[in-house]
């Protein structure tokens, strides 16, 4: 199957550069984690939550993003997922870390969360006739958010233990830019607000213009962002996202913790479901083949090394010395086993993980055998109807037979 390729335009190249900067920052964050692995995260004071971000969210972001970029080159969806993964890793930086202020200032990868909703699943914005303007707006918003820090004399320390210390001095502030602070704040609010407000109509337009399979893929993301936006309508006015959640007591900690875990996992759950259940990007083919060849390689390696060990022991027992014949025989054994073993492993994986597809293939294979041997037209028609019903499960079906003219 050929890999679908999306034309890489200026917007994709811009997002690649923006993502590469954040990937470099991800490397710094991982080094910081290695240097102090048992330090608690600043928001909840929990080592477990920090481990969750580092060992669950970060690998998930990397794996899903690489698969998306591998299957659909030029699709900004993979880049958005990478950006969001960097942001989540940044949440694990302890408040006493030397890079804590840098993380507050320059970790703007959270924009990937909102851009993902505008360009999922095929990297195109909707409606298509306004796509150029939507991309210009996305670029403008990302740029303003990235440079916003140089115009602000103070920063919001969302993880301050003392409410009076929510505002901290911004060491990256450029005093010469202060006259433009109000303008940049307004542009920042306009850009981000416009992008967020575009999410719902964009999802609706893409849903209406998509095929049935793409609608199933978009539906899961729509539910995810719908719940996210409703949650924000509660959390932002309540102040839970603008200060230390510990000051709200146990209920505030629980609510903030549930929201943090949800917002971390939600995009990957929605896209993972679309990948596994609705064949998004045909990644299930990669997963299927990876499972197949991983098992075959493991079994063949076990046969090879086991065969060499056993045969060497036999030759040593018989001749008193080791023999290269053991390696040769083991190599011949795995060469003879490769094809039948791969076939059996493929059938096993299809039965266990792709049961519906396996049953359909079995039904078609049985019909092909019947068609070669059956001469009764009525019986053959019945077999054909049964095979179609079992594999495609249509709501209604009819068969048209052309009469032969003699």
N, C-alpha and C positions, 0 to 999 in steps of 0.2 A: 504493500500500500504506500503510495507516495505521500510525503509529508506536506501538509498544506503550508504555504508560505505567504505571509502577509508582507506587502511592500513596506520597506523600512523608510519612513519619511523623516523630516526634521524633528517631529515630535518624539518619535521613538528614539532617535539619536540623543535628543536632549534628556530623555528619561534614563537612557543607558548611562550617560555621564553622571547624572544625579544619583543613580543607584550605586555606581562604582564608588563614589565618595562615601556613601553610607556603608558599603561593604568594607571599605578600609576602616571605618569607625567600628564596625562589627569585630574586626580583628583586634582592635584596641580593647573593646569590651571583654572579649574572651580572655585576653592576657590579664586584664584586671581581675576577672573571676578566678583564674588559675592562681594568681598571687594571694588571694584571700577567699578561698572557697567556702568557708564556714561563716562568713560575715552575713548578718541578716539584711534583708532588703529594707529600704528606707520607709516604705509605706506601711507595712504590717509588722516589721520587726521579725520576720519569719525566714528561717533558713529553707524550710520546705517550699515556700512560694518562690524563692529565688532559684532553687533546684528545678522547680517546675518550668520556670521561664527558660533556663539554660538547657535542660536536658529533654524537654518536651517541645516547647514552642519553637526554639531555634532550629533543631533538626527537621521539624515538620515544615517550617518555612523554606528551608534549603531544599528538601526533597521535592516538595510539591512545586516550588518555583522552577527548579531545574527540569522537572518533567514537562511542565507547561512550555518552557522556553525550548526544550528539545523537540517537542512535538509540533509547536507552532512558532517558528522563528519570526520575529517581528511583532509578536503579541505583547503589548504592555502589561497584560494581566500578570504574567510571571514577574515582571519588575515590581509591580505594586505589592505582590505578596512578599517579595524580598524586603522591600522597604518597611512593611509592617512588622516583619520578623526582627529587623534591626531595632525598631522602636521598643518592642517587647523585651528584647535583651537589655536595652538601656534602662528599663524599669528595675533591673536587678542591681544597679550600681549602688553600693552603700553610701550613706550620706557623708561619711568621713573619708571617702576615697578621693585621691588627688584629681581624678577625672570627673568628679561629680558635677562641678560647675560647667565643664565642657559639655557634659551630657545634657544638662538643662538648656544650654545655649544652642547647640548645633545639631541635636538629634531631632530632625524634622521629618523623619521617615513615616510618621503617623499620617502624613498626607496620602500615602499609598492606600490607606483604608478607604478613603473617600473616592479616590480615583479608580479604585478597583470596581466600585459600584457603577461607575460611568462607562467602563470599557469591557466588562465581563459579558460574554465569554470569548468573543472573537477579536477583541482589541479595537472595535469600531464603536464610535459614539452614535447615539440616535437622538433626534432624527438625522439621517445621513446628510440632508441638504444643509444642515447647520454644523456639521462635524468640524469643519475648519475653525469656526468660531469657538466651539466647545474646547478644542485643543489649544487654541490661543488663550482662552480663559484658564485652562488647567495650567499651562506654562506660566502665565502671569501670576496665578495664585501661589504656585510652588516657589517661584522666585521671590515674591514678596515675603512669604513666610520664612524663607531661608535667610534673607537679609534683615528681617525685622529686628533681630537682636542688637544690631549696631545702632539703632535709633532709640533704644530704651535705657534710661538711667538705672532702672531697677528691674529685677526678674521676679516672677512668681515662683516661690519655692513650695511646690505642691506637697512636699513631704516634710514640712517643718513641724517639729514636735511642739513648738510654742506658737500659738496663733498670732502673737505679736511679731513674729519673725517670718511671716509669710512673704513679705517683700524683702529681698536682699539686694545688695549692691551688684550691679552688672559690670564685671571687669572688662567686658568687650565693648562697652558703650563708647562711641566716638562723639565727643561734645560738639564738634562742628556740625553734626547732623541733627542736633536737638531741635532746631527750628522746623524741621520736616517731620517731627515725631507724630503730630496730630494727623498729618496727611497720610503717613505710612500706616498708622493705626486704622484710619478709615478705609484705605485700600485693602488692608489685611482682612478687615471685617467684611468688606464687600466681596472680595475674591472667595474667601472660605464660605461665606453665606450663600453665594451664588452656586458654588459647586455642590454644596449640601442640598440646596433647593432643587437642583437639576436631577438629583438621584431618582426621585419618585417618577417624574414624567419620563425620564430616560428609560427606566425599567419598563414602564408601561408601553412606550413606543416600541422598544425592542421585543417585548413579549408579543405584541400584536403583529409585528412584521416577521416573526421567526417561525421556523418549522415546529412540528409537534415535539421533537426531541429537544430542540433548543428551549422551548417553552418550559419543559420539565426542569432543565438546567437553571434557567433564570428564576423559576418559581422559588427554589430553595434559597437563592441569594436574596430575593425580594423579602421573604419571611425573615431572614437574618437581619437585614438592615431595617426592616419595619420595627422589629422588636428592639433593635439598638436605638433607633431614633425615639421611640416611646420611652425607653429607659432614660435617655438623656434628658427628656422633658421633665423627668422627676429628679434626677440626680443633680443637674446643674442648678435649679432654683434652691434645692435643699442645702447646697454648699458642700456636699460630700466629695465633690471632685475639685474643690478649690482650697482644701486644707487638710489637716491631719485627721484621718477617719477615726483615730483612737479617741478623739475628744467627744465623739458622738456615742461612746459606750459600746457595749456588745452588739446591739442591733445595727448600729452604724457600721461596725467592723464586718459583721456578717453580710450586710447588704453590699458594702463596697467590695468585699472579697468575691462574692458571687458575680457581681458586675465585671470585675477585673478578669476573672477566669473566663466568663462568657465572651467578653470583647476580644480576649486573646485567642480563643479557640474558634469562635463563630465563623470567620471567613474560611478557615481551613476545613471545618466540618461541612459547610455548605458546598465548597468546591470539591472536597473529597467525595461527598455523596454524588455530586454530578459526574465525577470521574468514574466511580465504581458502579453506580446504578444506571446511569444514562449515557455511558460511553463518551464522556466529554474528552475531546482531543484524541480519542482512541487510545488513551493511555492504558486501558485495561489489557490491550494487546501486549504492551511492554511488560506489565505486571505478570501476565500469563507466561510469557516467554522467560522472564527472569526467574519465576518460580520453577519452571520446567528445567531450564539448564542449570540452575543452582542445585536442584536435587540430583540431576544426572551427574553433574560434576562431582558432587559429594559422594555418591554411591560408587562411581568409577574410581575416585581417589582411594576410597576405602578398599575396593577390590584390588587395586594395584598394590598399595602398600601392604595390605594383608597378604596378598599372593606372594609378593617378594619375601616377606618375613617367613611365611610358612615354607615356601620352596627353598629358601636359603637354609632354614633349619633342617629340612629333609636332606639337601645336598651335603650339608656339614656332617650330618649323622652318617650318611652313606660313604662319603669320600674323605671326610676329615677336613675339607676346606670349602670356602664359598665359591659360587659359580655365577658367571654372567648369564647363564641360561635362565636363571630365575627371573631376571629383569625382562629378558626376551619373551618368555612364556607369559608373564604378567601383562606385557604390552599387547601381545596377541589376544589375550583374554579380554582386555578392555576394548580392543578394536572390534572383536566379535560381538561384544555385549552392547555396544553403543546404540545401534539402531533399534533392536528390540526393547532395550531399557528405556530409550527416549519415548518410544511409542506407548509403553506401559505407564510411564510417568505422566505423559500427556493425557492419557485416558483417566488416570487417577485424579489429576488436577481438575480436569473438566467435570468429572463426576462430583467432586467435593466442592468446587468453588464456582463452576459455570454450569450448573445442573440443567438449567433451561436450554442453554445453547447445545449442551451435550445431547439432551433428549431429542432436540430438533435434528441434529446431525445424524443420530441413530435412525430416526424415522425416515429421513431422506435416503439414507443408505439402504434401509430395508425396502423402500419403494423402488429404488434403482434395481435391486436384485429381482424384485417381483416383475418389473417391467420387461426385463430381459427374458423371463421364462413364461410369462402369462400370455395366453392367446385369446382368452375370453374378454371381449371388450367391456361387458357389464361389470365383470369382476375387477378389471383393471381400473375402470372409472371409480368404483367404490374404494379401491386402495388409494387412488390419487386424491379423492375427497378426504379420506381419513388422514393422509399425510399432510395435506394443506391445513386441515383443521387442527392437527396436533402441533404443527410448527408455527403457523401464522396466526391461528385463532381469530379468523375474520368474523364479523357480525353476520354477514350473509355471503353466499358463494353460489356461482352458477358455472356450468361447463358447457361450452358450445363445441359441437362436433361437426366438422365439415363433411358433407356427403360426397362420396366419390362418384364421378360420372364415367360410365363405361360406354 
